């Protein structure tokens, strides 16, 4: 191998395994003077092995499963309601834990999982398959390589290419691909790391490589800021944030892992880069709608400078303040994880003795991958700055890097611009 690109540490590059240059070999058989020995003849062999030695072994001991499924689905009026009831139980009632990928499961069998109410991500989805089968559905586990692990090659018969298990369930009028590992993904929505193109469906001798075409939800982050200033020069800011789609998965675990106040101060408001006093806050989660609503009110003297009677406001932007793409060239694709929109509206309301003096210029930048718009609106003494970044593709080739870098530079600069109000001159 010659002229190999350097293995660089680049931001948002995804799984480094995808870019390592290597020659992959596999011994599938050998012939000696006296015999022919075949190790692996195809994916069916590996599927039969994994089904028998891992899946069936785990599912076989399942005391209590039949009664549990019957109680969960007793009031279900149709297949959809039945499937949803089972999914919610596994997602919400079984705590997700971590273990080494080589072991796959935290418990030895379903019976223990139902007692401990604690399982790995993969184990939860195998439990889901078992419960669907008990409820009368056809269901199978599917091995995949998550986007942060690497892309698997169907030509290489190795189970080590996979690091996760999801589930397929069939209905009389269709089916769904599901993953109960994240509390922030409704039924039929895979976590962002599971947005892959294919997997290995496990069905004994009928195991096969399948195509997966997950449809990501609309992922939107809306930040609404309302800024005022009192006579002492103290800035009062009220912030309301709505997270939808995969933004709930991105922030949901952090919310659960910390106290609400700590999350607001150390995560949500961390990019303010000025001292502030948190006054009030609240978080409301709507998991089935895949929405999280957050509000916070706080005060800060650092968000304004008063020079010669003029007010110079620093924008209270909480995202996209720093351009991650500083290198002039890019070797590897950019992995944004999922298509999404960042939308920020900041309204300034000041005393009538001030009027807008210096407003940010409107921006309208566009590539085939990104759209960034910013506009300013003046209504009497009040000003609103509205910006929106739309990322159209999750995985982007390096040929688009120059345009992406340019737009992120514009965003960083735009967020640093100050909003200026000057004293109103007496007539």
N, C-alpha and C positions, 0 to 999 in steps of 0.2 A: 504494500500500500504506500502510495506516495502523495505528496501535496495535501496532507491532511490539515484541516483547519484547527487552530488552537482551541483547547477546551477552556473557555473563558467563563468567569463568574459574571453573568449578565442578569439584570433584574427581570423578573417575570419570564424566566426561560423555561419553566415547567420542569419535567423530569429530565435530569442530566443524562440518564441512561439512554435516552433517545438520540443523543448526539455523540456518544462514545463510539469511536471507530474500532471495530473488532471483526474477527472472523469467527463465526459460530459453527461448531462441529458437534455431531451427535452420533454415537455408535448405536445403530439400530439392529445390526446383525453381524455375524462373522461366520466364515466357513473354514473349517480345518480339514485335515486329510480324512477324518473319519465322520465328521458331522457338520450340520448347519444349525446355527443357533440364532433365533430372531428375538430381539429384546422388545422392540416396539414396532408394530406394523402400521400404526396410525392413531388418530385421535380417539377412535372407538375403544382401543385397548386402554388408554389412559382414563377415559370416561368410565369404563367398566370398573377399573381399579379404584378410582376415587369414589364412585357410587357405593361399591361394596365395602371398602375399608374405612371410609370416613362418614358418608351420609347415612347409609343404612345402619351402621354401627351406632350412630348418634340417635337416630330416630327410633330404633327398635324398642328401647325401654322408655315407655311413654305413659306410665300410669297417671291417670287424672286428665289426660288430654281430651278424651272423648266427652267427659262430663263438662269440661271447661268450654269446649267449642259449642256444645249444645246450649249451655247457658248464655253464651255471648250472642248466639244467633237466634235465640228463641223468639224475639220480637221482630226479626228482620222480615220485611215484606217481599223482598226480591233479592236476586243475586248480588246486585250492587250494594245493597244495605248489609248483606251478610259478609261480603268481602271487606267492606269498610270497617265493620265492627271488629273483625279479627285483626285487621291492620292496626287500628287504633290501640287495641289491647297490647300487641307486641311492641309497638312504637313507644307508647306512654307508660306501660306498666312494667316493662322489663328494662332495668337500668343498663345502659351501654357501658361496658368496661373495655380495657385494652389488654392485649396479651401478645406474645410473640407470634408473628405470622405463621411460623412453622407448626404451631400447635392448632391454629384456627379457632378452637373452642375453649371457653372458660370452664364449662361443665362437661362431664363425661357423656351425658345423655339428656333427653328432654325432661325426664322426671326430676333430675337435679336442677335444671334450669327453672322449672316451674316453682321449685321450693326456694331457691336462692333469689329469684326474680332479678338476676344479674347475668348478662351474657355479652359476648363480643358482638361487634357489628355483623360479622358473617354468621355467627350462631343465631342471632335474632332472625335473620332471613331464612335460614334452614328451618327454624321453628315455625316461621310463617308458612313455609311450604308444607310442613307436616300438618299444620292446622287447616290449611286450605284443602288438603287431601281428605282430612277427616270430615270436613264440611261438604264433601262431594264434588269439589272442583278438581280439574287437572292442574297440576302445578309442578314446577321443576326449579331446582337451584341452577344458577348460571355463574360460572367463574369469569371474572373480568380483571383486567389490569387498569387500575384507576389512572387518571391523567397525571397525577403526581408520582406515579410509579414507573410507567413506561408503556409503550405500544407493543402489543404482542404480535408475533409472527406466526401465522397458521402453518408455515412450512417447517417450523421447528417444534417437534413434539416434546415439549417440556412444560410440566405443570408449574415450575418455578416462575414462569412468565406472568402468573396471576397472583394477585394479592387480596382479592375481595370476592364476596359472593352476594349476588342479588337474587331476586325471585321473579319467575314468570307465572302468571295465573291465567287460565282460560275460562271465559264465560261462554254461554250459549250464543251470544251475539258479539263476541270479540274477546279481548283480553287486555292485560296490563303488565308492564314491567315495574316492579316496586322494590323499594328499599326502606326498611323500617328503622334504620340506624340513626336517622336524624329526626328530632322532634319538630324540626322546622320545615319538613317536607310533607305536604299532604299526599294522600293516596294517588299513585300514578306519577308523582314527580320525583325524579332521581336527584340525589345530592349533586352539586356541581362537579365534583371529582369523578362522577360516574357518567359524565356526558361523553361516552366512548362509542366507537363505531361497531364493535363486535364483542362477542364473548363465547364461552364454551358451555353449552347446555348439557347438564348431567342427567343421563337417562339410561344407565347401564350400557348395553351393547348398542343402543340407539343414540348414544351421546353424539353431539355434532356441534360444529362451529356455526354460530348464528349471527345475523346482522342485527344490530341494535340502532334504532333511530329515535333516541329520546328527544322530546321537544322541550326546551328550557322554558320556564315561566318568564313572564315579563318582569324584569328586575329593575326597580326604580328606587332611587333615593331622593327625597324631596326635603330640603332644609329651608325652613321659614324663620327668618330673624326679624325681630322688631326692636329697633334701637332708639332710645331717648336719652336725654341728658338733663340733669337737674342744675339748679343754680350754683351748686358747689363744684360743678365740673365732673360729677360722678356719672358714669354711663350705666344705664339700666338696659339689660338685654333679655328679651324673651325669645327662646328658641323652641320651635316645634319641628320634629323630624319624623317623617314617615318612611319606613323601610318596607319594601315589598319584594317578593320573589326571592332570589338567592341572597339578597342582602340580609334577610332574616337568618339564614343559615350562617352567614359570615359573622354576625354579631350575637346571635342567640346563645351560643355556648359561652361566650364571654359574659353575657348578662347572668346566666345561671351560675357561673363559677365565682361570682363576686357579689358583694353587696351592691344594691342599686346606686347608692351614693358614690361608692368607689368606681363603678363603671362610668357614671356620668363625669366624674372629675378626671379619672386616669385614662379613660379611653375616648369617650365622646368629645370632651372639651380639651383633650391633650394638645391639639394643634393650635390652640389660641395663642400660645407663646407669650401670654401676658398673665399677670397675677389677677385672680378674680375671687369673688366671694359667692359661693353657691347659696341661693336663697330658698329655692323650691325645685322639686323635680318629680317626675313620675314616669312609669313605663307600663304600657298595656300591650299584651301579646294576644294576637288573634291567629292562632296557629292554622286553623283550617282555611283561613283566607290568606295565609302566608303573609301576614302584615304585623309589624311591630311599630307602635306609636310611642314617641318619647318627647317629653317636654322638660325644659329647664329654664329657670330664671336666675340671673346672676348680675352682679355689679362689678365694675372695673374702672379704675382710673387710667389703666394702660391702653384702653381702646380709643383714647382721644388725646390730642395735643392741642393746647390753646396758645397760639402765637399771634401777637399783635391784635388780639381780639377775635382772630379767626379760629374756627373749629376744624381740626384735621382728624377725621375719623379713620381708624384702621378697621378694615372689614373683618367681621367675626367669622371668617370662613373656616370650616372644620375639615374639609377634604381637599385634596389636589393642590395643597400649598407648595409642594416641592416636586420638581420635575425629576422622575426616576431615570430618565434617559439622557445622561450627560455625555456618554461616549459619542464620538463622531460617526463611528461605524458599528454595525451590528452583524454578528455572525449567525445567531440562532433565532428561531421564531419567537414572537412575543405571545405569551399566554395570559390573556386577561381573565381567564377562567370561564366567563360567561358574558354574553351581550348584556349591556345595561345602560342606564341613563342616570347621570348626576344632575340634579336640578336645584339651584339655589336662588332664593329670593330674599333680599335684605332691604327692609324699609327703615328710613330714618325720619323721625319726627322731632323737630327742634323748636324752641320758642320762636315766636313771631318776630323777634328782634334780629333773627338771622335769616339769610336767604341763600340758596345754592349758588356757589361761586365757580367751582371747578368740578365738572362731572367726567367720569371715565368715558372714553370714546367707545362707540359701538364696535363690536367685533363679529365678523362672520367668516369663519375658517372652515374649510371642508376638504376631506379626502374621501376615497372610497371606503375607508374604515372608520374614520372619526368625523363628527360634526360638532363644532363649538360655536356657540352664539352668546353674545352678551349685549344687553341694551340697558339704557338708563331712562327713567321716567320721572318727570318733575310735575308735582301737583301742588301749586301754591308754595308753601314752605317745606313740603315733604318731598323726599326722594326715594325711589325704589331702583335697586340694581338687580337685574335678573340675568342669570347665566345658565347655560344648559350644555352638557357634554354628552353626546350619544356615541356609544361604542357598538358598532354594528356586528363585529365578528369576535369570537372568543380567541381563536388562534390565528395569528397574523404572521405572514412570512417576512423575512428581513428586507425584502425589496421595498416594503412600505415604510421602513424605519425613518427615513428622512422626513417624510410628511408628519408622521406621528410625533417625532421628536420636536418638530417645529411647533405643533399645536400645543404640546405640553409645556413648552417654553412660554408660549403666549398665555396659557392658563396661569402659570406660576407668576408671571409679571402682572397679569390682570388682578390677581388676588392680593398683590402687594400695593396696588394703587390706593391712595387715600381719597376719601370723599370730603370735599372742602365746603364749609359754610362761612359766609362773611357777614359782619354786622350790617344791618339795613341802615342806610344813610337817611338822616332826618331831612325832610324837604323844607 
